[in-house]
Amino acid sequence: MTTITAKINKWNPDPEIISKAAEILNSGGLVAFPTETVYGLGANALDSEAVRKIYLAKGRPSDNPLILHVSSYEQAEDLVFMNDTAKFLIQKFWPAPLTLVLKAKSIIPLTTRGGLDTAAIRMPDNPIALALIEKSKIPIAAPSANLSGRPSPTDFESVFNDMNGKIEMIIDGGETETGIESTVIDVTNPEKILMLRPGGMSREIIEETLNTELKIPDSFSKKRSPGTRYRHYAPNIPVIIWKKNTKFPDVKNFAYMGINDVENVECENKILFDDVKNYAHGLFSGFRKFECEKSSCIIVEWPQDNSGISEGLRDRISRAAEK
């Protein structure tokens, strides 16, 4: 398969490129496109055969549900059974890196839902993504546009390296802003709202808005979110976690990422970030950079603060290092 690539202005998406991408989606093909979090690998969420192509291209387990991307509240309402809590959160936050899990309507194929009775939906905060959804006139199922288990792509080059020849089109919209995926919460029971996956929107802002604490899911409930059951986000070389004020790992030819520099340790390959927001933005691209430089491993500093985007960052680091 020859993959079409097209560079596009984020703030003024070319109508011809958007129309071509929409045509591919409506004919059952796959299109990679940027969101504010990471690049997504999109297919018509209501077409089971198109969705199966996502699983095939990524090598993704078919029981791992996909997030449906929409461009309006009305479109979301056609897909899931809304409750007052969901409506309130949508009004407050969307478009945003916030995914809501609700009971699914039968219009969504089981393939898209990973065989579950719920569906995950969100409205991306990116002009290219919204233009594509609106032009296509369909909800777009879109996990991250990478091979399953690999670091999520935050730029065109990463998508191209993983997906060239496997999908019909890649839209190059530059780097994504957030750098890690959306936060996923389960609002099927308004009396017990669950944090399924931390991400681009902080727990604090959601709890403050709802005036309630997000609960910890059990193993069954957690399956309603993508990115929670399998090893994810990992480069091809080992990832080792280091916590500040503990002994630094004794390894050779390593690369390092973190906020704090390490005293009395020589390291030529390192990336230092100003804060956790920039750390989250650069995590996946850093993973890909260092694996190409033939480092023996990547040592990553564990974010000490668990607030804001730090919770999502810690989640991605722990999953990448999971062995």
N, C-alpha and C positions, 0 to 999 in steps of 0.2 A: 504494500500500500504506500502511495506517495502522500505524505502529510503536507497540506498547505499551511504556510505560515504568513501572518499578516501583522505588521506593527500598527498600533492605533493610538491616537491621542486620548488619554483617559478622560479629559474634561470636554472633549468634542469628538465623540466616537464617529468614525466614518460610516455613514448609512449603508454604503455598498458592502463594506466588510461585515457589518452587523447583519445585513440581509443575507449574505452568503452563508454566514454561520447559522442563522436561523433556518435557512433552507436545508442545511445538512442535518440539523437536529430534527426537523420535521420529517425528514426522509429516513430517520432511524440511525443516523450517524453520530459520531462522538466529536465534541469540540472542547478543547481546554481553554479556559478563560480566567482572567484575574478577578478576585474579590478583594475585600479589604484585609482578609486574614491570610489566605494562601491561594494558590491557583487551584481551580476546580476542574474536574474532568466531567463534562456535562453530557447528559442524554435526556431524551424525552422521558420524564418520570412516569408517564402513563402508558409507556410502551415496554412491555416485558422483554421483548427481544432486544431492544436498544439498551435496556438496563443490563441485560446479560453480557453485552459487549463491554460494559464498564468492568465487570468482574473479571472478564477474560483478559482485557488489556492490562489491568493492574495485577492480575494474579491474586485477587482478593477473595477471601472466604465468602460464600454466598449467604451465610447467616449473619453477616455484618451489615446492619441497616444503613441506608443512604439518607442524607439530608436533602429535602426538597426545597429548592430555592424559588421564591415567588417575588413578584413586584408590586403586590397590592394586598390589602386585607381581604378583599373580596375573593381573590384567587386562593388565599389560604383557607378561607371559609368553605370553599368548595371541596377541600381535601380532608379536613379534620373536623371533629365535633368541638366547637369552641365553648369555653366557659368564661365567666366574668373575669377570673384571674388572668387568663390568656389575653382577653381583650384589653385589659388594663395595661399589661406589660407591652403589648403591641403598640398601643397608643403612646405609651411613655418612651419606648426605646427604638422601635424599628424605623428605618433600617439600621442595623447594628450587628455586632458579632455575638448575637444571642439566638440560640436555637431552642424552640419549644417542642416538647414531646406531648402529644395528645392522642386520644383515640382516633384511629383512622377511619375514613369513609371507604366504602367498597370500590370507589373509583381508582384508588391506589393499588396497583398490583402487589401481591405478596412478595414478588421478587424485589421490588423497590424497598419494601419494609423489612426485608430479611426474615420473612415468615411470621412477623409479629402482628399483634392487633393494634399497634400504635404506629405513629409516623412522626418523624422529626422535620420541622419546617423552620425556615428563617428567611428574612429579607436582607440581602447583602448590601452593604453601604459602599457601593462602587458603581459609578456611572456606566461603565462598560457592561458589567453584569446585569444591571437593571435594564439597560437598553436591549440587551440580548433576550432577556426573559420577555419583555414587552413585545418585541418584534416577533418572537417565536409563538407567543400566545399560548404557551404551555408552561407548567412547572418544570424546572430543570433539576434532575437528580444529579448531584455533583459531589463526590468525595474528592480528596486531594488528588491532583494530577501527577501522581508518582507511582512507581512500582510498589506494591503492598509491602509495608514494613520499612520502607526507605524514608529518609528525611523528607518532609513535605516541601514542595517547591514554592519559593517566594519570588522567583524571577523566571523569565522566558527560557534562559539557558538550561535551568534545572528540569523544566518540563520537557524541553526538546531532547535532552540526554536520556530521559526515561521513556518518552512516548513517541519519538519520531519513528514512523513506519507502522505504528500500531493504531493510530487514530486519524480521522480525516483532516482535522484543522487545529492549529494552535494560534490563539490571539495573543500577541505580545503587547501587554499594557504596562510594561515597566515593573518595578519592584512593588510588592504589596506593602501595606502600611504596618499592620499588626505583627505579622510574622508567625503567629501560632493560630490554631483553629478557634472556632467559636466556642463559647460556653454553652453547655447543653443542660437544660433543667426540665424535669418531668413535672408538668402541671395537670396531669390527669386527675389527681385528687387535690383540690385547692386547700384542703385541711392539712396536707402533708406534702409540701413541695420539695422535690429531691434535686440535689446537685449531682448530676450524672457524670459530667466532665467539666472541670475548670478550663477556662480559656481566655479569650480576648476581652470579655467583660468581667469585672471583678465581682466576687461574692458580695462584697460590702455594699456596692451600689444597688444590687438586686434586693438584698435583705433590708436595706434602708427604705427602698421604694415600697416594698411589700409590708414592711413593719413586722417581719417574721423571719425566723431562722430557717435556712435551707437545711434539710435533713440529709443524712447519709443513706444511700440506697442499699438494699440487700442485693445479693448476687443476681437474682432474677430481674429486678428492676434495672440494674446497671446494663443489662443486655439491650435495653431500649436505645442506647446511645452508641454511635460508631466510635471507634478508637478506644475501647475499654477492655476488650477481651484478648487481644493478641499483642505481641511485641510490635511496637510502632516506632517510627521516627528515627530509626537507627542507621548510622553510616556503615560502611563495609569494614571498619576497623573498630576495636573495642572502645567503649566510652567508660571512663572511670570517674566517679564522683569524689570530689575533695571538699571538705568542710573547713572553713577558715579556723585557725588556731588548733588544727589537728596536724599530725605528721603528714607531710607531703609524700605521695606514692614514689617509691624508688624504682623508676623505670627509665629507659633510654629512648632517645629519639621521639619524644612525645610532643604533642601540640597542646596548647592551653587556651581556654576561654573562661572569662569571668569578669567581675567588676574590680576585684582587688588583685594587684600584682603580688607575686610570691617572692619573698625576700630570700636571698642566698641560694636561689635555684636558677640555673642557666636554662634559658629556653629561647630559641630563635623563632619558633613558630607560635605566635600567640596573638590573641585578639582581646583587648581590654575594652569594656563598655562603660559608659558614663553612669548608667543607671539600669534598673531592671527592665524598664520599657525598651531601651535599646538592646539589652541582652536578649529579650524575647524576640525582637525584630531580627536579630542577627544569628540566632541559634542554629537554625536549619541550614542557612547558607554557609555558616562556619563549619558545620559538619561536612558538607560537601567539599568545601575548599580544602580542608585538612586531609580528607581521604585521598584526594587527587595528588597531594604533595608527599604521599608515601610515608606519613608518620606511622609509628608503631601503634599509637593509641591517642585518644583525645581525653585529656583531663579537664573536667568542667567543674567550676566552683558552684557549690550548692547555695542558692539564694537563701539567706538566713531569715529574711522577712517573709511571712506567709500572707501578706495582704496585697491588694491590687492584683496586677497581672502576675505577681510572683507565684501564686498558687498554680496557675496554668503553666508557667515556666517550669516549676518543680515537677509537675506531672509529666511534661514532655521529657525532661532530663531523666527522670526515674525510669520511664518506659524505654528510652533509648539505651540505658545502661543495664536493662533487665537481662540477666543470663543465669 
